[in-house]
Amino acid sequence: MSHELAILQTKQWVSDVIVKYNFCPFARAEVENNKIHYQVCPQNTVTDAVMAMLDGCFLLDKQPEIETSLLIYPEGFADFDTFLELVDLADAMLAAQGFSGHYQIATFHPDYIFADSDEHDAANYTNRAPYPTLHLIRELSMSLALDNYQEPESIPEHNIKLARRKGIDFWQQLLQNCINTPK
């Protein structure tokens, strides 16, 4: 798997799913302003992958022109439970390294299943992506965006309703189209 292809497919997913269906109402501006950093992380162990996440935080510290970063893990985390181990350790290390309050992590995975959700619930597609992905978000920017958004608490509910209305077949095909992006 080439890094360029993984980035291309992830960008396609951001454009065709996240922005087009407004799953994140703040993503469009970042895409249009080219402020998203896409990075393939070849690490395939939880410990090494967490270190790559911390490097991503240091990069954001050094480059304020980057608004947000998507860390793409195409190797080693295909199993959703293993990915959740990565997420748990990444959250713990974020706090341990003093990044709490500066960055938060949103998570995406090809087999994402919300807790207490059925695996066949179309709502899971709000967090399904071509590859296991950690999204590093600047907390200050998110706070400012939410302050300027009417009823931000309605975002997840809107996404769930839209996902269920479109149905699982629709989202499966859309995700497959992103994966089939021409090489």
C-alpha positions as CSV (number, residue, x, y, z in Angstrom):
1,M,0.0,0.0,0.0
2,S,1.5,3.3,-1.0
3,H,1.3,6.2,1.3
4,E,0.1,8.4,-1.6
5,L,-2.8,6.1,-2.3
6,A,-3.9,5.9,1.3
7,I,-3.8,9.7,1.5
8,L,-5.7,10.1,-1.8
9,Q,-8.4,7.6,-0.6
10,T,-8.7,9.4,2.7
11,K,-9.0,12.8,1.0
12,Q,-11.7,11.3,-1.2
13,W,-13.6,10.1,1.9
14,V,-13.3,13.5,3.6
15,S,-14.7,15.2,0.5
16,D,-17.3,12.6,-0.6
17,V,-18.6,11.7,2.9
18,I,-17.6,14.1,5.7
19,V,-17.9,17.4,3.7
20,K,-20.6,16.4,1.2
21,Y,-23.0,15.0,3.8
22,N,-21.9,17.6,6.4
23,F,-21.0,15.0,9.1
24,C,-18.6,17.7,10.4
25,P,-20.0,21.2,9.6
26,F,-16.5,22.6,10.2
27,A,-14.6,20.4,7.7
28,R,-15.5,22.3,4.5
29,A,-13.6,25.4,5.5
30,E,-10.5,23.4,6.4
31,V,-10.6,21.4,3.2
32,E,-11.1,24.6,1.1
33,N,-8.3,26.4,2.9
34,N,-6.0,23.4,2.7
35,K,-5.4,23.3,6.4
36,I,-5.7,19.5,6.9
37,H,-2.5,17.6,7.3
38,Y,-2.8,14.0,6.1
39,Q,-0.1,11.6,7.3
40,V,0.3,7.8,6.8
41,C,1.7,6.2,9.9
42,P,3.3,2.9,9.0
43,Q,3.6,1.8,12.6
44,N,1.7,-1.4,13.3
45,T,2.0,-1.8,17.1
46,V,0.0,0.1,19.6
47,T,3.0,1.6,21.3
48,D,4.7,2.8,18.1
49,A,1.3,4.1,16.7
50,V,0.8,6.1,19.9
51,M,4.3,7.6,19.5
52,A,3.4,8.6,16.0
53,M,0.3,10.3,17.4
54,L,2.4,12.2,19.9
55,D,4.7,13.3,17.0
56,G,1.5,14.5,15.3
57,C,0.8,16.7,18.3
58,F,4.3,18.1,18.3
59,L,3.9,18.9,14.6
60,L,0.7,20.8,15.3
61,D,2.5,22.7,18.0
62,K,5.3,23.7,15.5
63,Q,3.0,24.5,12.6
64,P,0.0,26.6,13.7
65,E,-1.0,27.0,10.0
66,I,-2.1,23.4,10.1
67,E,-5.6,23.3,11.6
68,T,-6.1,19.6,12.0
69,S,-4.4,16.4,11.3
70,L,-5.5,13.0,10.1
71,L,-3.2,10.1,11.0
72,I,-3.9,7.2,8.8
73,Y,-2.8,3.7,10.0
74,P,-3.1,1.3,7.1
75,E,-1.2,-1.5,8.8
76,G,-1.8,-3.4,12.1
77,F,-5.2,-2.0,13.2
78,A,-7.7,-3.7,10.9
79,D,-9.2,-5.4,13.9
80,F,-11.5,-2.9,15.6
81,D,-10.8,-4.1,19.1
82,T,-7.0,-3.6,18.5
83,F,-7.8,-0.2,17.2
84,L,-9.7,0.6,20.4
85,E,-6.6,-0.4,22.4
86,L,-4.7,2.2,20.4
87,V,-7.4,4.8,21.0
88,D,-7.3,4.1,24.8
89,L,-3.6,4.4,25.0
90,A,-3.5,7.5,22.7
91,D,-6.0,9.3,25.0
92,A,-4.0,8.3,28.1
93,M,-0.7,9.5,26.5
94,L,-2.3,12.7,25.3
95,A,-3.1,13.5,29.0
96,A,0.2,12.2,30.3
97,Q,2.2,14.4,27.8
98,G,0.3,17.5,28.8
99,F,-1.7,17.8,25.5
100,S,-5.1,17.6,27.2
101,G,-6.9,20.9,26.7
102,H,-4.8,21.5,23.6
103,Y,-5.8,18.6,21.4
104,Q,-8.5,15.9,21.3
105,I,-8.8,12.8,19.3
106,A,-11.7,11.8,17.1
107,T,-11.6,8.2,15.8
108,F,-12.5,6.5,12.5
109,H,-12.2,2.9,11.4
110,P,-13.6,0.8,8.4
111,D,-15.5,-1.4,10.9
112,Y,-16.4,1.3,13.4
113,I,-19.2,0.3,15.8
114,F,-20.5,2.7,18.4
115,A,-20.8,1.2,21.9
116,D,-24.2,-0.4,22.5
117,S,-24.9,-0.2,18.7
118,D,-25.7,-3.0,16.3
119,E,-22.9,-3.7,13.8
120,H,-25.5,-3.3,11.0
121,D,-26.7,0.2,12.1
122,A,-26.1,2.7,9.3
123,A,-25.2,5.3,12.0
124,N,-21.8,3.6,12.4
125,Y,-20.9,5.0,9.0
126,T,-20.6,8.5,10.5
127,N,-17.3,7.2,11.9
128,R,-16.3,4.7,9.2
129,A,-13.3,5.6,7.0
130,P,-11.2,3.8,4.5
131,Y,-8.5,3.1,7.1
132,P,-8.1,3.3,10.9
133,T,-7.6,7.0,11.5
134,L,-6.9,9.2,14.5
135,H,-8.0,12.8,13.9
136,L,-6.1,15.3,16.0
137,I,-8.2,18.4,16.6
138,R,-7.2,21.7,18.2
139,E,-9.4,22.2,21.2
140,L,-9.4,26.0,21.0
141,S,-10.4,25.9,17.4
142,M,-13.2,23.4,18.1
143,S,-14.4,25.5,21.0
144,L,-14.5,28.6,18.9
145,A,-16.3,26.8,16.1
146,L,-18.9,25.4,18.5
147,D,-19.5,28.8,20.0
148,N,-20.4,30.1,16.6
149,Y,-22.7,27.2,15.6
150,Q,-26.3,27.2,16.5
151,E,-27.3,24.1,18.5
152,P,-24.0,22.1,18.2
153,E,-25.4,19.4,20.3
154,S,-27.7,18.6,17.4
155,I,-24.8,17.6,15.1
156,P,-24.6,13.9,16.2
157,E,-28.3,13.5,16.1
158,H,-28.5,15.0,12.6
159,N,-25.7,12.7,11.4
160,I,-27.4,9.5,12.9
161,K,-30.7,10.4,11.3
162,L,-29.1,11.1,7.9
163,A,-27.1,7.9,8.0
164,R,-30.1,5.8,8.9
165,R,-32.3,7.5,6.2
166,K,-29.7,6.8,3.5
167,G,-29.2,3.2,4.7
168,I,-26.3,0.9,5.1
169,D,-26.1,-0.1,1.4
170,F,-25.7,3.6,0.4
171,W,-22.8,4.2,2.9
172,Q,-21.1,0.9,2.0
173,Q,-21.1,1.8,-1.6
174,L,-19.9,5.3,-0.9
175,L,-17.0,4.1,1.2
176,Q,-16.1,1.5,-1.4
177,N,-16.0,4.3,-4.0
178,C,-13.5,6.1,-1.9
179,I,-11.4,3.0,-1.6
180,N,-11.6,2.4,-5.4
181,T,-10.3,5.9,-6.1
182,P,-8.2,5.7,-9.3
183,K,-4.5,5.0,-8.6
